[in-house]
Amino acid sequence: MAVCKVGPFGHPSGKIGDLVFYMSRGQALCRSKGKPGKATLKQKGNREEMAVTMELLKPMKDFINVSFKLEAEGSLRNPHNLATSYNKKQALTGVYPNIKVDYSKVVLSKGALEMAADLKVSKERDGLRLTWDSGIEANGLPDDLLLVLVSHPGKKRASTFLNAGKREDGSCFIPLDKDWMIREQMEVYVCFKSANERLISDSFYVGNLNGAADTAEQIAEKAKYQTVKSRFDQVAADYEKKKMDYAEGTVGSKAFRYLEKEYLVLKDKLTHLPGKPS
């Protein structure tokens, strides 16, 4: 990508040959338009990392536009660019093609304002209760605003609260007005912003509620396990009955041996098959 200097006739816009000219945050830029070849393993991994990061951040747009606003000011990057950069580098785990989000490492703000200590979250009937130590040791102030984001990964949604309370309150209630919200996986993040909007804290991962939702792979494993288990239960019942008949000499040995072999194969398969109920 190249930066275009403004000339006597201005800068071009659009495509000229294999070059594309465009503006980004007041800066004239140029990039080549090439034909992509076959992707390497590294490129595939990078694409999956980007796709997973975009899926994570898309529902968080309203929160990110506020939480990264200060850092983006005066730079060529916007809040979404910053959030993408931080989380693509820090919040992913695994390797292609199984890259996932480590929710404990998600970054939703960066700043020098003091974070509260002893942050905790608990479920109540119609929402969440957040508590924290309202004491101040560094540069915080009693009227610092608390920003809260509740991520609902299973629904690919997020609940944003940009003025949930003040530092001096020591607690706040976060209403969740949909029935599914209180039952689904929740990942809770907070940060503090000064009342004059000149300072913000690093974001803090308060924790998970309701555990993690099953991935598509886990759902498939559980379905396969149940299929094998159903067949095993059927064979096992037949085997136990025929075993008694065989002992009494009333069943042909060849048919019984086939049944016994299937019984033993299925039994061993269930022992090693993933997807077993916990």
Wavefront OBJ file of the C-alpha trace (Angstrom):
o trace
v 0.000 0.000 0.000
v 1.398 3.443 -0.927
v 0.627 6.962 0.306
v -0.196 9.377 -2.511
v 1.114 12.946 -2.224
v -1.408 15.570 -3.298
v -0.258 17.043 -6.629
v -1.298 20.156 -8.611
v -4.338 18.323 -10.013
v -5.366 16.647 -6.749
v -5.243 12.947 -6.046
v -6.979 10.252 -8.124
v -9.856 8.204 -6.786
v -10.849 4.742 -7.960
v -9.039 2.163 -10.116
v -6.353 2.911 -12.698
v -5.044 -0.261 -14.274
v -3.937 -2.540 -11.465
v -3.888 0.294 -8.911
v -6.738 1.405 -6.632
v -6.717 4.950 -5.186
v -8.863 5.889 -2.177
v -9.075 8.070 0.947
v -8.785 6.806 4.534
v -9.148 9.187 7.493
v -8.053 12.166 5.398
v -5.070 10.394 3.846
v -4.770 9.500 0.149
v -3.754 5.870 -0.276
v -2.972 3.543 -3.157
v -2.857 -0.255 -3.308
v -2.307 -2.742 -6.082
v -5.097 -4.934 -7.363
v -3.600 -8.382 -7.852
v -4.954 -11.851 -8.426
v -4.619 -13.981 -5.295
v -2.874 -17.313 -5.710
v -3.499 -20.465 -3.727
v -3.520 -19.627 -0.033
v -0.730 -20.964 2.134
v -1.402 -22.544 5.535
v -0.216 -19.337 7.198
v -2.600 -17.267 5.077
v -5.486 -19.585 5.900
v -4.655 -19.259 9.584
v -4.539 -15.463 9.318
v -7.916 -15.413 7.559
v -9.494 -17.574 10.224
v -7.988 -15.366 12.951
v -9.531 -12.321 11.295
v -12.915 -14.013 10.825
v -13.040 -15.127 14.478
v -12.007 -11.641 15.657
v -14.656 -9.951 13.496
v -17.356 -12.296 14.793
v -16.307 -11.491 18.373
v -16.263 -7.708 17.916
v -19.260 -7.137 15.629
v -21.878 -7.131 18.456
v -19.577 -4.915 20.584
v -19.494 -1.973 18.174
v -21.341 0.517 20.411
v -19.065 -0.233 23.372
v -15.840 -0.149 21.322
v -16.699 3.207 19.717
v -16.670 4.703 23.218
v -13.977 2.622 24.936
v -11.327 3.110 22.203
v -12.332 6.662 21.257
v -9.571 8.345 23.277
v -6.809 6.110 21.928
v -7.995 6.566 18.346
v -8.053 10.386 18.524
v -5.188 12.015 16.647
v -4.210 8.789 14.880
v -4.996 7.241 11.493
v -6.776 4.337 13.218
v -10.416 4.184 14.278
v -11.766 2.427 17.411
v -12.641 -0.734 15.485
v -9.110 -0.919 14.016
v -7.627 -0.759 17.514
v -9.997 -3.377 18.935
v -9.234 -5.684 16.008
v -5.477 -5.301 16.436
v -5.500 -5.955 20.192
v -7.822 -8.953 20.087
v -6.396 -10.644 17.004
v -3.016 -10.663 18.781
v -4.086 -11.360 22.359
v -7.549 -12.939 22.593
v -7.262 -15.962 20.294
v -6.149 -19.478 21.065
v -5.573 -22.640 19.027
v -4.243 -23.145 15.512
v -5.909 -23.318 12.097
v -8.513 -24.697 11.524
v -9.523 -24.638 15.213
v -8.897 -21.031 16.287
v -11.141 -19.884 19.143
v -11.624 -16.927 21.463
v -10.069 -16.938 24.929
v -12.662 -14.712 26.577
v -10.470 -14.047 29.615
v -7.970 -12.238 27.346
v -10.363 -10.037 25.365
v -9.281 -6.353 25.349
v -12.035 -3.727 25.162
v -10.169 -0.620 26.316
v -6.648 0.594 27.067
v -5.839 3.516 29.324
v -4.149 4.856 32.439
v -7.179 5.358 34.701
v -7.286 3.254 37.854
v -9.314 0.022 37.738
v -11.386 -0.923 40.797
v -10.321 -3.865 42.945
v -12.332 -6.914 44.003
v -14.751 -6.891 41.059
v -17.376 -9.651 41.244
v -20.510 -10.600 39.321
v -23.518 -12.689 40.330
v -26.883 -13.559 38.794
v -30.166 -12.204 40.099
v -33.667 -12.874 38.870
v -33.793 -10.290 36.069
v -30.148 -9.421 35.579
v -26.668 -9.267 37.046
v -25.232 -7.702 40.176
v -21.746 -6.208 39.947
v -19.790 -5.242 43.056
v -16.345 -3.676 43.529
v -14.130 -1.899 46.044
v -14.997 1.802 45.797
v -11.726 2.867 47.413
v -9.250 5.011 45.460
v -5.473 4.568 45.530
v -4.180 6.127 42.304
v -5.805 8.554 39.839
v -9.428 7.483 40.125
v -12.237 9.758 41.258
v -15.560 8.981 42.977
v -17.568 10.137 39.952
v -15.743 7.946 37.400
v -18.331 6.218 35.218
v -18.591 2.432 34.975
v -18.976 0.956 31.471
v -20.216 -2.643 31.261
v -20.383 -5.053 28.355
v -22.085 -8.447 28.610
v -21.208 -10.695 25.684
v -23.651 -13.450 24.671
v -21.455 -15.596 22.355
v -24.090 -18.264 21.801
v -26.441 -15.671 20.292
v -23.680 -13.551 18.680
v -24.979 -10.539 20.571
v -23.821 -8.186 23.316
v -25.514 -5.942 25.885
v -23.855 -2.533 26.333
v -24.209 -0.253 29.370
v -22.223 2.985 29.002
v -23.317 4.558 32.294
v -23.981 1.619 34.617
v -22.901 3.427 37.776
v -20.165 5.447 39.465
v -16.976 4.292 41.142
v -18.198 5.542 44.522
v -21.338 3.346 44.332
v -19.482 0.072 44.912
v -22.212 -1.910 43.131
v -24.749 -1.736 40.326
v -27.537 -3.799 38.792
v -27.410 -4.747 35.112
v -30.924 -5.497 33.764
v -31.270 -8.263 31.180
v -34.721 -7.981 29.634
v -34.744 -11.108 27.439
v -35.615 -14.478 28.990
v -32.758 -16.254 27.199
v -30.118 -13.812 28.441
v -30.040 -15.069 32.011
v -29.702 -18.691 30.839
v -27.163 -18.347 28.005
v -23.374 -18.127 28.236
v -22.303 -14.664 29.411
v -18.837 -13.074 29.417
v -18.705 -9.864 31.471
v -16.278 -6.953 30.958
v -15.987 -3.515 32.575
v -13.890 -0.388 32.439
v -13.986 3.039 34.098
v -14.062 6.393 32.314
v -13.473 9.762 33.969
v -16.461 12.119 34.129
v -14.623 14.640 31.931
v -14.005 11.852 29.358
v -10.245 12.500 29.299
v -9.170 9.215 30.888
v -10.208 5.591 30.608
v -8.982 2.412 32.281
v -7.870 -0.888 30.831
v -10.832 -3.203 30.454
v -11.261 -5.950 33.042
v -12.716 -9.435 32.528
v -15.092 -9.973 35.449
v -15.888 -13.574 34.517
v -18.139 -16.130 32.891
v -21.678 -17.081 33.828
v -23.529 -20.249 32.739
v -20.403 -21.870 31.309
v -19.408 -22.029 27.650
v -21.759 -23.031 24.852
v -20.902 -26.149 22.866
v -19.038 -25.619 19.620
v -20.280 -27.142 16.352
v -17.592 -29.809 16.731
v -18.726 -30.684 20.264
v -22.371 -30.876 19.169
v -21.391 -33.291 16.376
v -19.326 -35.409 18.795
v -22.224 -35.677 21.245
v -24.633 -36.658 18.458
v -22.249 -39.365 17.234
v -21.760 -40.678 20.764
v -25.514 -40.939 21.295
v -25.932 -42.837 18.007
v -23.268 -45.380 18.983
v -24.656 -45.596 22.535
v -28.161 -46.366 21.250
v -26.820 -49.180 19.066
v -24.711 -50.513 21.935
v -27.693 -50.585 24.302
v -29.668 -52.579 21.738
v -26.818 -55.042 21.083
v -25.992 -55.354 24.777
v -29.553 -56.354 25.665
v -29.585 -58.966 22.867
v -26.126 -60.185 23.854
v -26.995 -60.727 27.515
v -30.082 -62.717 26.528
v -28.268 -64.815 23.901
v -25.352 -65.393 26.250
v -27.623 -67.353 28.574
v -29.075 -69.348 25.637
v -25.592 -70.075 24.313
v -24.510 -71.391 27.697
v -27.449 -73.779 27.560
v -26.546 -74.872 24.009
v -29.745 -73.563 22.384
v -28.117 -70.936 20.106
v -25.817 -71.522 17.136
v -22.249 -70.603 18.030
v -21.434 -68.697 14.775
v -24.295 -66.202 15.141
v -23.449 -65.738 18.788
v -19.792 -65.068 18.015
v -20.792 -62.323 15.531
v -23.046 -60.769 18.153
v -20.359 -60.971 20.801
v -17.794 -59.352 18.493
v -20.107 -56.413 17.750
v -20.836 -56.040 21.458
v -17.125 -55.871 22.334
v -16.296 -53.495 19.453
v -19.070 -51.070 20.432
v -18.123 -51.260 24.098
v -14.504 -50.373 23.309
v -15.584 -47.609 20.932
v -17.738 -45.945 23.599
v -14.797 -45.972 25.995
v -12.664 -43.844 23.668
v -15.306 -41.844 21.800
v -15.509 -38.083 22.589
v -18.862 -36.513 23.374
v -19.594 -38.546 26.488
v -21.963 -36.743 28.895
v -20.075 -35.203 31.802
l 1 2 3 4 5 6 7 8 9 10 11 12 13 14 15 16 17 18 19 20 21 22 23 24 25 26 27 28 29 30 31 32 33 34 35 36 37 38 39 40 41 42 43 44 45 46 47 48 49 50 51 52 53 54 55 56 57 58 59 60 61 62 63 64 65 66 67 68 69 70 71 72 73 74 75 76 77 78 79 80 81 82 83 84 85 86 87 88 89 90 91 92 93 94 95 96 97 98 99 100 101 102 103 104 105 106 107 108 109 110 111 112 113 114 115 116 117 118 119 120 121 122 123 124 125 126 127 128 129 130 131 132 133 134 135 136 137 138 139 140 141 142 143 144 145 146 147 148 149 150 151 152 153 154 155 156 157 158 159 160 161 162 163 164 165 166 167 168 169 170 171 172 173 174 175 176 177 178 179 180 181 182 183 184 185 186 187 188 189 190 191 192 193 194 195 196 197 198 199 200 201 202 203 204 205 206 207 208 209 210 211 212 213 214 215 216 217 218 219 220 221 222 223 224 225 226 227 228 229 230 231 232 233 234 235 236 237 238 239 240 241 242 243 244 245 246 247 248 249 250 251 252 253 254 255 256 257 258 259 260 261 262 263 264 265 266 267 268 269 270 271 272 273 274 275 276 277 278
